[in-house]
């Protein structure tokens, strides 16, 4: 992350709170935003973060982590398209919904991914990164700064010029970062993918274990 990059965590559900809590552990400065502004204010005190409404957070941030449901991201990117132009958008979403057996089912085509679908809605010159969704919220919070070896968070994007910035973002969340390729590889790190905790991987892994999988 560059020195002056401003980061906003949009959406303070389970994933958003895990990401924000991890930033707080490393004293990383960030903006906390949620459609429930009072909730954002309350949690921001806990994390020593700056609370804001969503519209202001989008305008102020250079990197926007969209911790909101997959079904809402397309509309969000269209609604805030002007203020998101040229920015880095981090997408942790997974295209899933509860099934009738207490589990989850995929809600897009078998060979489709949230990363590729959401990238089709990108505002002008914006860059999408698939990250922070490769673990469930409990592991994302509980495995942060794991010892003696850190756990890995995989990421995918199409722009190598922002890789260093994204890896710093992941490291500030307490994980080792490992890129698996472009957004056409997103399906591998989403739920049911071979590199997702709730896919063939089945667990968190260290950097050495991860390198044997990709």
C-alpha positions, 0 to 999 in steps of 0.5 A: 500500500502506498503511504497515502492510500486511503482504505475504506471497508464498506459493509460491516457484516461478518466479513467486513468486521473480520477485515476491519478487526485485523486492520486494527491489530496492525494499527492500519488507518482505515475508514469504516462504513455501513448503511447503518451509520450508527453501527459504523460509528460504534464499531469505529471507536473499537477499531480506532477507525474513521466512521463515515457514511457510504457515499463519503467513504467511497469519495474519500478512499483510494482502495474500497473493500466491498464487503457486501453481498454478491447480488448487490455489488453490480448495483453498487458499482453502477450507483457509485460509478463516478466516485469509483473511477480509477480506484482499486475495488477489492471484492471478497464476495462469493456467489452463493446462497443457502440451500435447503440442507443447511449448506450453500449452493452456487447461484451463478453458472457452474463455470462462472465466478463473482470476480469475472461477473463483477469486473464487467460492471467496473467504472472507468479505469477502476481495477478489481481485485478478488481477495479476502473471500477465500476464507470464512469470516471465522477463519479470517478473524481467527487465523490473522497473525497466525504463528509460527507461520502465517496463513495465506490469503490468495488474490487475483487481478488483471493489473500487475502494477497494483500487486505490491499495494494489494500484498501490503493490504493483505499483510496488514491484515495478518496474512501472507499474500499469494497471487494465483493469476488474473480474474479468470482464475477467480473461480479457484478462490471462491467457495467450492473452488480448489483454493477456498477453505470451503472447497477442495482446500478444506482448510487454511494453509501456509505459504509453502503448503499453498505453493504446492497447490497452485 
